[in-house]
Every structure is written in structure tokens, then in C-alpha cells.
Amino acid sequence: MECVIKITAGPEAGQEFHCHAGETVIGRSPRCAVRLSAASVSYEHAVISLASDGFYVENLSANGTYLNNERVAGRTRLKARDQLKLGEETVARVEAVPAASGGGSSRVMMLALLAAILFGGLILVVLDPFSGSGERDWNKVHAMLQEWVHVETEGHRLPPETERLLGEAWRLELAGDRKNAPKAWVRLRVYLASAEGGVRLEEYSQQNRRALTRLLESENTPGAATQAAPEDMGAALVQFVSQMERRK
């Protein structure tokens, strides 16, 4: 299943993009799947995501995203021929979206989906290394990562906005703001990936996939975060942000 959008106005006019499962972020960031260059487009402007009943668009920018000349508020379902306006000059048209299932097949698909969800949940309980971690564990991990990030940004070894973005996302997480917290984690992830040194952090995460698990199991003693290997803490930071982004 995919959603096809075509840029009809702006610097990228004529280009087509295919949005698949998961989230497709649109913006000026080099890490965005749909990368636009107009100055009025935000670094991370909007996101198109696939749900069980179709594709949805959600605004991520203070400048707003407009669907058929109406400002997008919350997740809004996309239909073929819809017009998206991003910034002052970029317009995209929805060329194709999957047709909705109907008739006798809908019940079969619903049952199959329910079975997949139940099976997926069982797999996560068995295999997810974070499934037994309570809020206290995440508080501990955040405290250690925030301490390490502070030292690294002070020493100019991490991008300067990392500390602020991490703190902002965590405040929204603690407040239980499920509307804005995921967006804040996405902003941090995109910032880390695109800023100088982001590739290095991603490489650490790929090479050390259990870094966050080990941090969860470690003791939060004074100075422990700054004494740990930078490769381990960098990998744990990337994995922590990714984990928080997926929380419901």
C-alpha cells in the first residue's frame, strides 16, 4: 500500500513521491523522505502516516499545513485529488491512495488485522527488551542521558540544540501529552540525524544495538553517565529517542 503525491507548485514542481507504511516526514531536513527546498517550508513541516483505514496527514509546523485550503488540525485522512499546501509556494496533489475495502472482504480483513495485532503483541512481550521497564527506569535513563548530553554540548561534541530538544520532549512525555510528545521526539530524531555528527551517532546505534538495554540495567551513580564510553551513550541516546517516539 502506498500514497502517491505530486508536487504541482514550488521548486520541486513535477516530482512525485511515494509514501509507504510507517511515517513519511515532509520538510527541508536532509533526512526527510519528501525533501523540499522552499524557504517557507519548515525543517520538518508535515508527516503522512498509514493507518488501518488509509493514509493521514498531520501538521508539524508552526506555519501550518493546508488541506484543500483549510488548515490541518490533528490527523486528517487523505483522499485522491486532495491539495496540500506547505509554506507559501509549495503545493502537492494526492495522485493515488489505496481504495477502501468493502463488502464481504472487510470482515475478513478486520479479523486478519485483529489476529496480526494479537500475535504482534505476543511477540513484543516475548522479544521486546524494554517490555518490563517501568516509568522509573525511563526517568533514570533520561537523567543519565540528559547529564551526558549537557557535558557533550558544552564541549561542542554534540549539536547545540540537542540538550534543549531532549528536555522539551521529556517534559511533554512526563505531562502525558500524547498529541505533542511524539512530534517532539520526531523533531529531536530528525535534528540528530541531520546535524553535524548525526551519522556518527547512528553508526554507534547500529553497532551497539543493546546500548539502551544496558543503560536500563545500569546503576545511576553520580558521574556514571559521563564516565561511560561516548559510543555507548551516543547509541543509547538514538535508541532512547526512537523508543520514546513509538510510545502510545
Summary of the structure (lengths in Angstrom):
residues: 248
radius of gyration: 20.0
end to end distance: 23.5
largest distance: 62.4
contacts: 737
relative contact order: 0.11
helix: 44%
strand: 19%
